[in-house]
Amino acid sequence: MILAINGDVAYITCMAVNPETTVRKLVSLPKPLAAAILDFRFEQRIGTESEAIRRLIELGLEAAKQQPEKTG
């Protein structure tokens, strides 16, 4: 069971996480970036904020692969 605090709201969530395949990361975000993530989540109809963040990271990593390599 996890106590999660989202802004001024605290809630308890139970989540099955396989510790052999999952790594948890705690990051701090500027408020405008956090708001942009929530906007993306709702525009894409993504169920959780965590899933929205995972998808954005995957999109960003894929886009970075498309960039020319930096030399020097």
N, CA, C and O atoms as CSV, one atom per row, in Angstrom:
chain,resi,resn,atom,element,x,y,z
A,1,MET,N,N,0.837,-1.168,0.000
A,1,MET,CA,C,0.000,0.000,0.000
A,1,MET,C,C,0.887,1.238,0.000
A,1,MET,O,O,1.881,1.288,0.725
A,2,ILE,N,N,0.544,2.219,-0.792
A,2,ILE,CA,C,1.358,3.417,-0.942
A,2,ILE,C,C,0.500,4.635,-0.662
A,2,ILE,O,O,-0.614,4.738,-1.175
A,3,LEU,N,N,1.003,5.559,0.147
A,3,LEU,CA,C,0.350,6.849,0.330
A,3,LEU,C,C,0.928,7.786,-0.710
A,3,LEU,O,O,2.129,8.057,-0.707
A,4,ALA,N,N,0.091,8.279,-1.591
A,4,ALA,CA,C,0.540,9.183,-2.643
A,4,ALA,C,C,-0.041,10.558,-2.400
A,4,ALA,O,O,-1.219,10.684,-2.065
A,5,ILE,N,N,0.758,11.580,-2.561
A,5,ILE,CA,C,0.296,12.950,-2.378
A,5,ILE,C,C,0.375,13.658,-3.714
A,5,ILE,O,O,1.447,13.751,-4.311
A,6,ASN,N,N,-0.751,14.154,-4.182
A,6,ASN,CA,C,-0.846,14.844,-5.465
A,6,ASN,C,C,-1.361,16.245,-5.169
A,6,ASN,O,O,-2.561,16.444,-4.978
A,7,GLY,N,N,-0.455,17.212,-5.132
A,7,GLY,CA,C,-0.863,18.567,-4.773
A,7,GLY,C,C,-1.312,18.585,-3.330
A,7,GLY,O,O,-0.525,18.271,-2.437
A,8,ASP,N,N,-2.559,18.946,-3.081
A,8,ASP,CA,C,-3.104,19.000,-1.733
A,8,ASP,C,C,-3.921,17.759,-1.373
A,8,ASP,O,O,-4.515,17.697,-0.296
A,9,VAL,N,N,-3.953,16.772,-2.272
A,9,VAL,CA,C,-4.778,15.589,-2.066
A,9,VAL,C,C,-3.887,14.396,-1.770
A,9,VAL,O,O,-2.916,14.151,-2.486
A,10,ALA,N,N,-4.209,13.658,-0.728
A,10,ALA,CA,C,-3.480,12.428,-0.406
A,10,ALA,C,C,-4.415,11.250,-0.611
A,10,ALA,O,O,-5.593,11.321,-0.261
A,11,TYR,N,N,-3.905,10.185,-1.168
A,11,TYR,CA,C,-4.718,8.996,-1.363
A,11,TYR,C,C,-3.845,7.769,-1.228
A,11,TYR,O,O,-2.624,7.833,-1.371
A,12,ILE,N,N,-4.486,6.657,-0.953
A,12,ILE,CA,C,-3.769,5.388,-0.799
A,12,ILE,C,C,-4.069,4.528,-2.012
A,12,ILE,O,O,-5.214,4.408,-2.447
A,13,THR,N,N,-3.029,3.941,-2.538
A,13,THR,CA,C,-3.194,3.094,-3.710
A,13,THR,C,C,-2.472,1.772,-3.487
A,13,THR,O,O,-1.408,1.735,-2.870
A,14,CYS,N,N,-3.044,0.710,-3.980
A,14,CYS,CA,C,-2.396,-0.604,-3.974
A,14,CYS,C,C,-2.045,-0.933,-5.416
A,14,CYS,O,O,-2.907,-0.904,-6.295
A,15,MET,N,N,-0.810,-1.238,-5.650
A,15,MET,CA,C,-0.389,-1.488,-7.013
A,15,MET,C,C,0.541,-2.690,-7.019
A,15,MET,O,O,1.495,-2.752,-6.244
A,16,ALA,N,N,0.260,-3.632,-7.887
A,16,ALA,CA,C,1.127,-4.797,-8.021
A,16,ALA,C,C,2.327,-4.398,-8.867
A,16,ALA,O,O,2.189,-4.110,-10.056
A,17,VAL,N,N,3.488,-4.381,-8.260
A,17,VAL,CA,C,4.712,-4.014,-8.958
A,17,VAL,C,C,5.693,-5.161,-8.817
A,17,VAL,O,O,6.007,-5.588,-7.706
A,18,ASN,N,N,6.175,-5.656,-9.939
A,18,ASN,CA,C,7.159,-6.724,-9.919
A,18,ASN,C,C,8.535,-6.092,-9.728
A,18,ASN,O,O,9.024,-5.426,-10.641
A,19,PRO,N,N,9.170,-6.274,-8.582
A,19,PRO,CA,C,10.471,-5.651,-8.329
A,19,PRO,C,C,11.587,-6.175,-9.229
A,19,PRO,O,O,12.647,-5.557,-9.328
A,20,GLU,N,N,11.352,-7.309,-9.884
A,20,GLU,CA,C,12.374,-7.848,-10.782
A,20,GLU,C,C,12.365,-7.153,-12.140
A,20,GLU,O,O,13.366,-7.177,-12.856
A,21,THR,N,N,11.237,-6.533,-12.498
A,21,THR,CA,C,11.137,-5.896,-13.819
A,21,THR,C,C,10.855,-4.404,-13.753
A,21,THR,O,O,10.815,-3.733,-14.784
A,22,THR,N,N,10.661,-3.883,-12.551
A,22,THR,CA,C,10.256,-2.493,-12.411
A,22,THR,C,C,11.239,-1.732,-11.529
A,22,THR,O,O,11.676,-2.226,-10.490
A,23,VAL,N,N,11.578,-0.521,-11.963
A,23,VAL,CA,C,12.412,0.385,-11.186
A,23,VAL,C,C,11.590,1.630,-10.921
A,23,VAL,O,O,11.001,2.191,-11.845
A,24,ARG,N,N,11.543,2.064,-9.688
A,24,ARG,CA,C,10.814,3.284,-9.354
A,24,ARG,C,C,11.778,4.462,-9.349
A,24,ARG,O,O,12.915,4.345,-8.891
A,25,LYS,N,N,11.316,5.597,-9.862
A,25,LYS,CA,C,12.107,6.821,-9.869
A,25,LYS,C,C,11.252,7.949,-9.303
A,25,LYS,O,O,10.062,8.046,-9.607
A,26,LEU,N,N,11.843,8.776,-8.505
A,26,LEU,CA,C,11.167,9.946,-7.967
A,26,LEU,C,C,11.842,11.163,-8.580
A,26,LEU,O,O,13.049,11.352,-8.429
A,27,VAL,N,N,11.064,11.988,-9.271
A,27,VAL,CA,C,11.625,13.174,-9.908
A,27,VAL,C,C,10.828,14.404,-9.503
A,27,VAL,O,O,9.635,14.316,-9.211
A,28,SER,N,N,11.488,15.536,-9.490
A,28,SER,CA,C,10.830,16.819,-9.258
A,28,SER,C,C,10.657,17.505,-10.602
A,28,SER,O,O,11.566,17.497,-11.433
A,29,LEU,N,N,9.488,18.100,-10.813
A,29,LEU,CA,C,9.181,18.752,-12.089
A,29,LEU,C,C,8.737,20.181,-11.848
A,29,LEU,O,O,8.077,20.468,-10.849
A,30,PRO,N,N,9.094,21.080,-12.755
A,30,PRO,CA,C,8.517,22.422,-12.674
A,30,PRO,C,C,6.998,22.318,-12.883
A,30,PRO,O,O,6.533,21.447,-13.618
A,31,LYS,N,N,6.241,23.188,-12.250
A,31,LYS,CA,C,4.781,23.128,-12.341
A,31,LYS,C,C,4.262,23.176,-13.775
A,31,LYS,O,O,3.316,22.454,-14.091
A,32,PRO,N,N,4.844,24.004,-14.669
A,32,PRO,CA,C,4.343,24.005,-16.052
A,32,PRO,C,C,4.539,22.662,-16.765
A,32,PRO,O,O,3.700,22.268,-17.575
A,33,LEU,N,N,5.629,21.960,-16.475
A,33,LEU,CA,C,5.865,20.654,-17.085
A,33,LEU,C,C,4.874,19.631,-16.538
A,33,LEU,O,O,4.348,18.813,-17.293
A,34,ALA,N,N,4.616,19.671,-15.234
A,34,ALA,CA,C,3.632,18.767,-14.639
A,34,ALA,C,C,2.251,19.016,-15.243
A,34,ALA,O,O,1.509,18.068,-15.500
A,35,ALA,N,N,1.907,20.268,-15.468
A,35,ALA,CA,C,0.611,20.599,-16.075
A,35,ALA,C,C,0.551,20.100,-17.512
A,35,ALA,O,O,-0.490,19.614,-17.956
A,36,ALA,N,N,1.654,20.214,-18.239
A,36,ALA,CA,C,1.690,19.728,-19.624
A,36,ALA,C,C,1.521,18.209,-19.677
A,36,ALA,O,O,0.885,17.687,-20.593
A,37,ILE,N,N,2.084,17.506,-18.706
A,37,ILE,CA,C,1.922,16.050,-18.640
A,37,ILE,C,C,0.459,15.696,-18.402
A,37,ILE,O,O,-0.077,14.790,-19.040
A,38,LEU,N,N,-0.186,16.412,-17.486
A,38,LEU,CA,C,-1.612,16.156,-17.231
A,38,LEU,C,C,-2.455,16.469,-18.463
A,38,LEU,O,O,-3.388,15.730,-18.779
A,39,ASP,N,N,-2.138,17.552,-19.157
A,39,ASP,CA,C,-2.856,17.876,-20.398
A,39,ASP,C,C,-2.713,16.743,-21.408
A,39,ASP,O,O,-3.696,16.323,-22.019
A,40,PHE,N,N,-1.486,16.250,-21.581
A,40,PHE,CA,C,-1.238,15.137,-22.502
A,40,PHE,C,C,-2.055,13.917,-22.086
A,40,PHE,O,O,-2.687,13.264,-22.917
A,41,ARG,N,N,-2.033,13.621,-20.790
A,41,ARG,CA,C,-2.764,12.461,-20.276
A,41,ARG,C,C,-4.244,12.536,-20.643
A,41,ARG,O,O,-4.811,11.567,-21.147
A,42,PHE,N,N,-4.861,13.673,-20.394
A,42,PHE,CA,C,-6.297,13.783,-20.641
A,42,PHE,C,C,-6.614,13.869,-22.131
A,42,PHE,O,O,-7.628,13.331,-22.576
A,43,GLU,N,N,-5.761,14.539,-22.908
A,43,GLU,CA,C,-5.976,14.603,-24.358
A,43,GLU,C,C,-5.887,13.220,-24.996
A,43,GLU,O,O,-6.623,12.916,-25.935
A,44,GLN,N,N,-4.990,12.390,-24.487
A,44,GLN,CA,C,-4.793,11.039,-25.025
A,44,GLN,C,C,-5.663,9.992,-24.325
A,44,GLN,O,O,-5.642,8.815,-24.686
A,45,ARG,N,N,-6.422,10.428,-23.329
A,45,ARG,CA,C,-7.294,9.532,-22.554
A,45,ARG,C,C,-6.512,8.376,-21.927
A,45,ARG,O,O,-6.907,7.213,-22.009
A,46,ILE,N,N,-5.402,8.733,-21.305
A,46,ILE,CA,C,-4.537,7.756,-20.640
A,46,ILE,C,C,-5.013,7.619,-19.195
A,46,ILE,O,O,-5.285,8.618,-18.528
A,47,GLY,N,N,-5.112,6.392,-18.720
A,47,GLY,CA,C,-5.699,6.118,-17.414
A,47,GLY,C,C,-4.962,6.693,-16.217
A,47,GLY,O,O,-5.592,7.151,-15.264
A,48,THR,N,N,-3.634,6.674,-16.252
A,48,THR,CA,C,-2.880,7.137,-15.085
A,48,THR,C,C,-1.796,8.123,-15.507
A,48,THR,O,O,-1.346,8.139,-16.653
A,49,GLU,N,N,-1.400,8.932,-14.551
A,49,GLU,CA,C,-0.312,9.872,-14.797
A,49,GLU,C,C,0.993,9.115,-15.054
A,49,GLU,O,O,1.796,9.526,-15.892
A,50,SER,N,N,1.203,8.017,-14.336
A,50,SER,CA,C,2.419,7.223,-14.535
A,50,SER,C,C,2.512,6.703,-15.964
A,50,SER,O,O,3.579,6.744,-16.578
A,51,GLU,N,N,1.397,6.217,-16.489
A,51,GLU,CA,C,1.403,5.702,-17.865
A,51,GLU,C,C,1.663,6.835,-18.852
A,51,GLU,O,O,2.375,6.639,-19.836
A,52,ALA,N,N,1.102,8.010,-18.607
A,52,ALA,CA,C,1.351,9.161,-19.481
A,52,ALA,C,C,2.836,9.524,-19.484
A,52,ALA,O,O,3.410,9.809,-20.534
A,53,ILE,N,N,3.444,9.512,-18.312
A,53,ILE,CA,C,4.867,9.832,-18.213
A,53,ILE,C,C,5.700,8.785,-18.947
A,53,ILE,O,O,6.636,9.132,-19.667
A,54,ARG,N,N,5.361,7.490,-18.767
A,54,ARG,CA,C,6.085,6.431,-19.488
A,54,ARG,C,C,5.992,6.633,-20.994
A,54,ARG,O,O,6.993,6.520,-21.701
A,55,ARG,N,N,4.789,6.934,-21.487
A,55,ARG,CA,C,4.621,7.129,-22.934
A,55,ARG,C,C,5.404,8.330,-23.433
A,55,ARG,O,O,6.010,8.276,-24.504
A,56,LEU,N,N,5.397,9.412,-22.668
A,56,LEU,CA,C,6.157,10.601,-23.078
A,56,LEU,C,C,7.655,10.315,-23.099
A,56,LEU,O,O,8.363,10.777,-23.994
A,57,ILE,N,N,8.134,9.567,-22.130
A,57,ILE,CA,C,9.560,9.195,-22.123
A,57,ILE,C,C,9.884,8.342,-23.343
A,57,ILE,O,O,10.897,8.562,-24.008
A,58,GLU,N,N,9.021,7.364,-23.638
A,58,GLU,CA,C,9.254,6.512,-24.810
A,58,GLU,C,C,9.246,7.328,-26.098
A,58,GLU,O,O,10.087,7.116,-26.971
A,59,LEU,N,N,8.301,8.261,-26.221
A,59,LEU,CA,C,8.258,9.128,-27.404
A,59,LEU,C,C,9.522,9.979,-27.514
A,59,LEU,O,O,10.081,10.135,-28.600
A,60,GLY,N,N,9.965,10.525,-26.388
A,60,GLY,CA,C,11.171,11.348,-26.386
A,60,GLY,C,C,12.419,10.547,-26.739
A,60,GLY,O,O,13.272,11.026,-27.486
A,61,LEU,N,N,12.531,9.353,-26.217
A,61,LEU,CA,C,13.690,8.511,-26.537
A,61,LEU,C,C,13.694,8.122,-28.006
A,61,LEU,O,O,14.745,8.105,-28.646
A,62,GLU,N,N,12.511,7.806,-28.544
A,62,GLU,CA,C,12.417,7.458,-29.962
A,62,GLU,C,C,12.783,8.656,-30.834
A,62,GLU,O,O,13.487,8.503,-31.832
A,63,ALA,N,N,12.314,9.839,-30.466
A,63,ALA,CA,C,12.643,11.061,-31.214
A,63,ALA,C,C,14.145,11.344,-31.136
A,63,ALA,O,O,14.743,11.779,-32.120
A,64,ALA,N,N,14.751,11.102,-29.985
A,64,ALA,CA,C,16.178,11.356,-29.835
A,64,ALA,C,C,16.995,10.437,-30.733
A,64,ALA,O,O,18.058,10.833,-31.213
A,65,LYS,N,N,16.517,9.215,-30.969
A,65,LYS,CA,C,17.213,8.284,-31.860
A,65,LYS,C,C,17.213,8.798,-33.297
A,65,LYS,O,O,18.110,8.475,-34.075
A,66,GLN,N,N,16.210,9.594,-33.645
A,66,GLN,CA,C,16.077,10.114,-35.008
A,66,GLN,C,C,16.990,11.317,-35.262
A,66,GLN,O,O,17.201,11.705,-36.411
A,67,GLN,N,N,17.527,11.901,-34.197
A,67,GLN,CA,C,18.415,13.070,-34.327
A,67,GLN,C,C,19.778,12.634,-34.832
A,67,GLN,O,O,20.240,11.539,-34.511
A,68,PRO,N,N,20.433,13.494,-35.633
A,68,PRO,CA,C,21.798,13.157,-36.056
A,68,PRO,C,C,22.731,13.075,-34.849
A,68,PRO,O,O,22.565,13.801,-33.868
A,69,GLU,N,N,23.711,12.182,-34.938
A,69,GLU,CA,C,24.676,12.031,-33.852
A,69,GLU,C,C,25.510,13.289,-33.693
A,69,GLU,O,O,25.911,13.914,-34.675
A,70,LYS,N,N,25.765,13.653,-32.441
A,70,LYS,CA,C,26.626,14.796,-32.150
A,70,LYS,C,C,28.072,14.310,-32.164
A,70,LYS,O,O,28.386,13.252,-31.618
A,71,THR,N,N,28.928,15.072,-32.778
A,71,THR,CA,C,30.359,14.718,-32.797
A,71,THR,C,C,31.131,15.792,-32.065
A,71,THR,O,O,30.750,16.962,-32.029
A,72,GLY,N,N,32.225,15.353,-31.487
A,72,GLY,CA,C,33.124,16.328,-30.947
A,72,GLY,C,C,33.165,16.499,-29.539
A,72,GLY,O,O,33.925,17.328,-29.040
